[in-house]
Amino acid sequence: MLSLPHLWRYEWLLLTAPHPPKEQKEEVDKGHFCSKYLRSSQQPQRSVPDMQKIMLIGYLGRDPEVKYSQQGTAIAQFSVATSEKWRGNDGGLQEHTEWFAIKTFARLAEIVGEHLHKGSRVYVEGRKRTESWDDKQTGARHHKDLVYADRIEFLDSRGNGRRQQDGVEASSTTDDIPF
């Protein structure tokens, strides 16, 4: 059985491979013609790269905690709560809240520490990471799932946040646009 990326490559080969001579029609029906090209080292490998992206809109559950590494890099940690609401079978309103631990680095961490506070509404874009460590007292291994934020947008309206500006966006890219 071919996996999904192999199926895409198989379909691509059906569209791009040269048509076989009529005497090879039987082989095409059995899939031998395309499998010959799939195994060929002359064909470029076209694979879909792995990707993960987490996008959240929610409220900070606590003020960001900013620390500095030994190399002087700022690291901010905070939590974001997201909620979903729906009507249950009994017609009553149901709600579920999910908490996410967020970690940011460098200039983005400093901006978060300066402008965000408990209750701030934010859009967070990043990737999932699992950090693990050994407990020195018990020797037990601990794991914690985090979102490493690459981009944060402050969604609070003017007047709703203590120190917020409307539509302020922070990103970890260091490219400065000169206008």
LINDAKA-V817875 format. One line per field, one symbol per residue. psi: psi as a letter, one per 20 degrees, with the letter a starting at -180 (. if undefined). A space follows every 10 residues. Layout:
psi: ???
This chain:
psi: pqrghhgghg hghhhiqqpq qhijgghghi jhghhghhip ihpqooqpqq qppppqpaqp irqqoprprh ijppopprqp pqqqqrprhi iqpqqppppp pqprrchhgg gghhiqrpip pqpppbqpqo qqrpohgijq pqqpprooph ppppiqrphh qgkqqpjppp qjqjpppk.
